[in-house]
Amino acid sequence: MDAVYSLKHFLGDLEVSKQLLEQVVSRGDHIKKQIAERLSNKGIGAEIHFVGSSEPSRLTCVIDPVTPDNRYPCDFDCVVLIDKTLARNEQERILNTFFEGVSAKRITLGNYKRKPALQFWYDKFPVSVMLLDEQEYQRVAPCQYALTCSALTSEQVTTARALRLFCMRNGLYGGFTRGFKGIALENITRTHGDIENCLDWLYNTTPEQIFVSSPLDQSNLVGKIQQDIWLRLYAALDKYTSKGNIRSIPYGFESWNEDHLSMLTARFMSEDSDPHKIYKIAETLISSVADDLGASNDSHAILVIPQYQSNDVMVALSGLTHDSRSKFLSLFYSKRSELKKKQK
């Protein structure tokens, strides 16, 4: 397969990916049914909602048709709206019994905004489940967005999905890696129209000028994007604008190396289920190794690409001498191994 497409062929891939949304809806229905049955058995009344891009009336999620078995970031953020307030230990007890006797990969009990959240893989789809009462439901940002701000026209849904696939294939997607959030792409779509207009607007606007207002609190949805994401975005947009080329394959370490030719690059895989946590771990590793070598870590880049039961983590660092590069890599992988042992 060629590494680049025309816009026409890229949109053809998007149309193929649309057929995969049937899996999203059917798996989501099954997850809701399982949770409802277990709550009913416990005598708990509840409403079950999806509050992310896989919510059936929204469906701005994308499964890349080139790698259909790698379904992240097409995930299920499930909120169980219960009719009473429960203590944390009771919430944890209920969450831990949701999937007893059911085949679900990697069940872990983590946290979201200081609330217990059950995380697992179901048919290769990542799922998280939280219990919220009515007041909590009104306060949690993803729930607020789902309640008040997620309505898109069918044309806007198509554009939001095109922007998401464009970002995924260029290693630009995900708030967990300080990249473009899904809600940022949706709101760019609301303001700037079809995919061509959105890409043209991005290309002709500097990062300092770009402000994507959150419909919840008017904060800048792209305000925390790391510099490396912006640099690689404009490189991808330049190829599209000058040659009509759009990347046709998923982003990987080979692409990362090509995008950071003058920098030292490294990579590791992590089985931790939380990409936000892994990004912070990568930052800590870079800082720790740089301190040991007496080097600066001011100019570095990190990319986390979640995959089935793992996270692909890539880093790049500039400002190292030829001798210190090999020392950095040795220390980096050594510290990574030590950390991995501690986590077991």
Beta strands, then each sheet from edge to edge (+ up, - down):
strand 1: 4-5
strand 2: 46-50
strand 3: 76-82
strand 4: 105-112
strand 5: 115-122
strand 6: 125-132
strand 7: 246-247
strand 8: 264-270
strand 9: 300-307
strand 10: 310-317
sheet 1: 1+ 7-
sheet 2: 2+ 3- 6- 5+ 4-
sheet 3: 8+ 10- 9+
end
